[in-house]
Amino acid sequence: MAHIDVRGLTKRYGPDTVVDDLSFTVEAGQVTGFLGPNGAGKSTTMKMILGLAAPTEGSATIGGRRYADIPVPLTEVGALLDAGAVHGGRKAYDHLLALAVSNGLPTRRVDDALARTGIEAVAGKRAGGFSLGMRQRLGIAATLLGDPQVLIFDEPVNGLDPEGIRWIRDFMRSLAGEGRAVLVSSHLMSEMAQTADHLVVIGRGRLIADTSMSEFLRDNGEGTVLVRTRDRDMFALRLTDAGADVREGLESSLVISGMTAAEIGELASYHDVTLSELTPQRPSLEDAFMQLTKDSVEYEGAVA
């Protein structure tokens, strides 16, 4: 089964190392989320996998071969790096037809791709008049022309409305369900939490984590505890004095990190504070990601 194998991948531009000794594998039958702060090297890595940039060191192969060595690349890997990379004056059908003919693919694949992405109704319309969501669908249709077993998407949900985001999420899950290997980068942590089976996280070009979603959350997400009490202000001070991080939650609640629910309960008992709620909160992917990459952020805003 096809997969992506990255081994010791390094890319330098002059004195700057953008990607540094990166190694990971994208397995078939999974959606692998490719995460990292801005400037971490995600797009550069994808370009090296696709032969659009030459690595300084290391290798990237698809199904055991470099992209340049695949006779008909569209039959092995489909990639969407920029949904806007289509001539605005060309009709959707003609755009896909040109790609199919130039790659020696049967023209029936155009109709199949249009149907799979739900854009048959606009096949005769010019791409320049498409919404961002429709351009994304057209770009995805192009990746499917050769019925590849490996798919690569760079920020596919950027700028989409909730309906478009949900469609892409479900679509990627369906591709993985067919046994394909799917690599997708995204800044939307909430979407990755619902889409990815596996995570590859990089920071400043280096590998930070290569693990399943569940293991990533367990190992990196501290989690919080939701507390409600009539003595909220006083208890917040007690918690802060005990070393916890306390912030206001919804409906007069307190959201606490740095202490377990058991420790908070013991502190409340010691100070005769009655708690009406004491609920551990599962860490979100965003919380875990921010905790893991806090030392790899290139530009960090001031705390208000």
C-alpha positions as CSV (number, residue, x, y, z in Angstrom):
1,M,0.0,0.0,0.0
2,A,1.2,3.5,-0.9
3,H,2.7,5.7,1.8
4,I,5.0,8.7,2.3
5,D,8.4,8.2,3.8
6,V,10.5,11.1,4.9
7,R,14.0,10.4,6.1
8,G,16.5,13.0,7.4
9,L,15.0,15.7,5.2
10,T,16.9,19.0,5.5
11,K,16.5,22.2,3.5
12,R,18.8,25.2,3.8
13,Y,18.5,28.5,2.1
14,G,22.0,30.1,2.5
15,P,22.8,30.2,6.2
16,D,19.2,29.5,7.2
17,T,18.0,25.9,7.9
18,V,14.3,25.8,7.2
19,V,13.8,22.0,7.7
20,D,16.3,20.2,9.9
21,D,16.8,16.4,9.8
22,L,13.0,15.6,9.6
23,S,11.8,12.0,9.5
24,F,8.3,10.6,9.6
25,T,5.9,8.3,7.8
26,V,2.4,8.9,6.5
27,E,0.6,5.5,6.6
28,A,-2.2,4.3,4.3
29,G,-5.7,4.3,5.8
30,Q,-5.0,7.3,8.0
31,V,-5.4,11.1,7.9
32,T,-2.1,12.5,9.2
33,G,-2.3,16.0,10.5
34,F,0.8,18.1,9.8
35,L,1.0,20.8,12.4
36,G,3.4,23.5,13.4
37,P,3.6,27.3,14.1
38,N,3.9,29.7,11.2
39,G,7.3,29.4,9.7
40,A,7.9,25.9,11.1
41,G,8.7,24.5,7.6
42,K,5.4,22.6,6.8
43,S,4.9,24.0,3.3
44,T,8.6,23.6,2.5
45,T,8.4,20.0,3.5
46,M,5.4,19.3,1.3
47,K,7.2,20.9,-1.6
48,M,10.2,18.6,-1.1
49,I,7.9,15.6,-1.0
50,L,6.4,16.7,-4.3
51,G,9.7,17.5,-6.0
52,L,9.0,21.2,-6.1
53,A,12.1,21.9,-3.9
54,A,15.3,20.0,-3.7
55,P,16.4,18.8,-0.2
56,T,19.9,19.8,0.9
57,E,20.1,16.4,2.6
58,G,17.8,13.4,3.2
59,S,15.0,12.0,1.0
60,A,11.2,11.9,0.6
61,T,9.6,9.0,-1.2
62,I,6.0,8.1,-2.2
63,G,5.5,4.4,-2.3
64,G,9.2,3.9,-2.2
65,R,10.0,6.2,-5.1
66,R,10.9,9.9,-5.4
67,Y,8.2,12.0,-7.0
68,A,10.5,12.7,-10.0
69,D,10.8,8.9,-10.6
70,I,7.1,8.2,-10.8
71,P,6.1,7.8,-14.5
72,V,2.6,9.3,-14.2
73,P,2.6,11.2,-10.9
74,L,-1.2,11.9,-10.8
75,T,-1.9,8.1,-10.6
76,E,0.3,7.8,-7.5
77,V,-0.2,11.1,-5.6
78,G,-2.7,14.0,-5.7
79,A,-1.7,17.3,-4.2
80,L,-3.5,20.6,-3.5
81,L,-1.1,23.3,-2.4
82,D,-2.9,26.4,-3.7
83,A,-6.6,26.3,-4.7
84,G,-6.1,29.6,-6.6
85,A,-3.7,28.0,-9.1
86,V,-6.2,27.7,-11.9
87,H,-6.8,30.0,-14.9
88,G,-9.8,32.1,-14.1
89,G,-11.0,32.2,-17.6
90,R,-11.1,28.4,-18.0
91,K,-14.2,26.3,-17.3
92,A,-14.0,23.8,-14.5
93,Y,-14.5,20.8,-16.9
94,D,-11.9,22.1,-19.3
95,H,-9.4,22.6,-16.5
96,L,-9.7,19.0,-15.4
97,L,-9.8,17.8,-19.0
98,A,-6.5,19.5,-19.8
99,L,-4.9,17.8,-16.7
100,A,-6.3,14.4,-17.6
101,V,-5.2,14.5,-21.3
102,S,-1.7,15.9,-20.5
103,N,-1.2,13.0,-18.1
104,G,-2.6,10.3,-20.4
105,L,-5.6,9.6,-18.2
106,P,-9.0,8.5,-19.6
107,T,-11.4,11.5,-20.0
108,R,-14.1,9.7,-18.0
109,R,-12.0,10.5,-15.0
110,V,-13.1,14.1,-15.3
111,D,-16.8,13.2,-14.8
112,D,-15.8,10.9,-11.9
113,A,-13.9,13.7,-10.2
114,L,-16.6,16.3,-10.7
115,A,-19.2,13.9,-9.3
116,R,-17.0,12.9,-6.3
117,T,-16.6,16.5,-5.3
118,G,-20.1,17.6,-6.0
119,I,-19.4,20.3,-8.6
120,E,-21.1,18.7,-11.7
121,A,-23.5,21.6,-11.8
122,V,-20.8,24.2,-12.3
123,A,-18.6,22.1,-14.7
124,G,-19.4,24.6,-17.5
125,K,-18.7,27.7,-15.5
126,R,-15.4,29.6,-15.5
127,A,-13.3,29.2,-12.4
128,G,-12.8,32.9,-12.0
129,G,-16.3,33.3,-10.8
130,F,-16.1,30.5,-8.2
131,S,-16.3,31.1,-4.4
132,L,-13.3,30.0,-2.4
133,G,-15.2,26.8,-1.4
134,M,-15.9,25.9,-5.0
135,R,-12.2,26.6,-6.0
136,Q,-11.2,24.2,-3.2
137,R,-13.5,21.6,-4.5
138,L,-12.1,22.0,-8.0
139,G,-8.6,21.7,-6.7
140,I,-9.5,18.5,-4.8
141,A,-11.2,17.2,-8.0
142,A,-7.9,17.7,-9.8
143,T,-6.1,15.6,-7.1
144,L,-8.5,12.7,-7.7
145,L,-8.1,12.5,-11.5
146,G,-5.6,9.7,-11.4
147,D,-7.3,7.8,-8.5
148,P,-4.1,8.1,-6.4
149,Q,-3.5,6.3,-3.2
150,V,-1.6,9.3,-1.6
151,L,-3.2,12.7,-1.1
152,I,-1.5,15.9,0.1
153,F,-3.4,19.0,1.1
154,D,-1.9,22.3,2.4
155,E,-4.3,24.3,4.5
156,P,-7.4,23.1,2.6
157,V,-10.0,24.8,4.9
158,N,-8.5,28.3,5.0
159,G,-11.2,30.9,4.5
160,L,-14.0,28.4,4.2
161,D,-17.4,28.7,5.8
162,P,-18.6,26.1,8.3
163,E,-20.4,24.0,5.6
164,G,-17.3,23.9,3.5
165,I,-15.1,23.0,6.4
166,R,-17.4,20.2,7.4
167,W,-17.5,18.9,3.8
168,I,-13.7,18.7,3.5
169,R,-13.4,17.1,6.9
170,D,-15.8,14.3,6.0
171,F,-14.3,14.0,2.6
172,M,-10.8,13.4,4.0
173,R,-12.1,10.9,6.4
174,S,-13.8,9.0,3.5
175,L,-10.5,9.0,1.5
176,A,-8.6,7.5,4.5
177,G,-11.5,5.0,4.9
178,E,-10.8,3.8,1.3
179,G,-7.2,2.9,2.4
180,R,-5.5,6.0,1.0
181,A,-2.7,7.9,2.8
182,V,-3.8,11.5,3.5
183,L,-1.4,14.2,4.7
184,V,-3.0,17.5,5.6
185,S,-1.7,20.7,7.2
186,S,-4.0,23.1,9.0
187,H,-4.0,25.9,11.5
188,L,-7.5,25.0,12.7
189,M,-6.9,22.8,15.7
190,S,-10.6,22.1,16.2
191,E,-10.8,20.6,12.7
192,M,-7.7,18.5,13.1
193,A,-9.1,17.1,16.4
194,Q,-12.1,15.8,14.4
195,T,-10.2,14.8,11.3
196,A,-6.7,13.4,12.0
197,D,-5.9,9.9,13.2
198,H,-2.2,10.7,13.6
199,L,-0.2,13.9,14.1
200,V,3.2,15.0,13.0
201,V,4.2,18.2,14.7
202,I,7.2,20.3,13.8
203,G,8.7,23.5,15.2
204,R,11.5,25.6,13.6
205,G,12.0,22.8,11.1
206,R,12.5,20.0,13.6
207,L,10.3,17.1,14.6
208,I,8.6,17.7,17.9
209,A,6.0,14.9,17.9
210,D,5.0,11.9,15.7
211,T,2.2,10.1,17.5
212,S,-1.5,9.2,17.4
213,M,-4.1,11.8,18.3
214,S,-5.0,10.1,21.6
215,E,-1.4,9.8,22.7
216,F,-0.7,13.4,21.8
217,L,-3.5,14.7,23.9
218,R,-2.7,12.4,26.8
219,D,1.0,13.2,26.8
220,N,0.9,17.0,26.1
221,G,-2.5,18.2,27.3
222,E,-2.5,19.3,30.9
223,G,-6.3,19.7,31.0
224,T,-8.3,22.0,33.3
225,V,-10.8,21.7,36.0
226,L,-14.1,23.5,36.0
227,V,-15.2,24.7,39.5
228,R,-18.4,26.5,40.7
229,T,-18.8,27.8,44.2
230,R,-20.6,30.7,46.0
231,D,-17.2,31.7,47.4
232,R,-15.7,32.2,44.0
233,D,-13.6,35.2,44.5
234,M,-12.2,34.1,47.9
235,F,-11.5,30.6,46.6
236,A,-9.8,31.9,43.5
237,L,-7.3,33.7,45.7
238,R,-6.7,30.5,47.7
239,L,-6.1,28.6,44.4
240,T,-3.7,31.2,43.2
241,D,-1.8,31.2,46.5
242,A,-1.5,27.4,46.1
243,G,0.2,27.8,42.7
244,A,-2.8,27.2,40.3
245,D,-3.6,29.2,37.2
246,V,-7.1,30.5,37.6
247,R,-9.3,32.2,35.0
248,E,-12.9,33.1,34.7
249,G,-15.2,30.7,32.9
250,L,-18.7,30.9,31.7
251,E,-21.6,31.5,34.1
252,S,-19.5,32.5,37.1
253,S,-17.3,29.4,36.9
254,L,-13.6,29.1,37.5
255,V,-11.3,27.3,35.0
256,I,-8.2,26.0,36.8
257,S,-5.0,24.5,35.5
258,G,-1.9,23.4,37.4
259,M,-3.9,21.4,40.0
260,T,-5.8,18.1,39.8
261,A,-9.5,17.8,40.8
262,A,-8.5,15.9,43.9
263,E,-6.1,18.6,45.0
264,I,-8.7,21.3,44.4
265,G,-11.2,19.3,46.4
266,E,-8.8,19.0,49.3
267,L,-8.0,22.7,49.2
268,A,-11.7,23.5,49.3
269,S,-12.3,21.2,52.2
270,Y,-9.4,22.8,54.1
271,H,-10.8,26.3,53.7
272,D,-14.5,25.1,54.3
273,V,-15.5,26.1,50.8
274,T,-18.5,24.3,49.4
275,L,-18.2,23.4,45.7
276,S,-21.3,23.0,43.6
277,E,-19.3,21.6,40.7
278,L,-15.8,20.1,40.3
279,T,-15.4,18.7,36.8
280,P,-12.1,17.7,35.1
281,Q,-12.0,19.0,31.5
282,R,-10.3,16.9,28.8
283,P,-7.4,18.9,27.2
284,S,-8.2,20.2,23.7
285,L,-5.9,19.7,20.8
286,E,-5.3,23.5,20.7
287,D,-4.2,23.4,24.4
288,A,-1.9,20.5,23.8
289,F,-0.4,22.0,20.7
290,M,0.2,25.4,22.3
291,Q,1.9,23.7,25.3
292,L,4.1,21.6,23.1
293,T,5.1,24.3,20.6
294,K,5.5,27.3,23.0
295,D,9.2,27.3,22.6
296,S,9.0,27.1,18.8
297,V,6.8,30.1,18.0
298,E,8.7,32.5,15.8
299,Y,6.7,35.6,16.7
300,E,4.7,35.8,20.0
301,G,2.2,38.5,20.8
302,A,2.4,40.4,24.1
303,V,0.1,39.3,26.9
304,A,-2.7,41.7,27.5
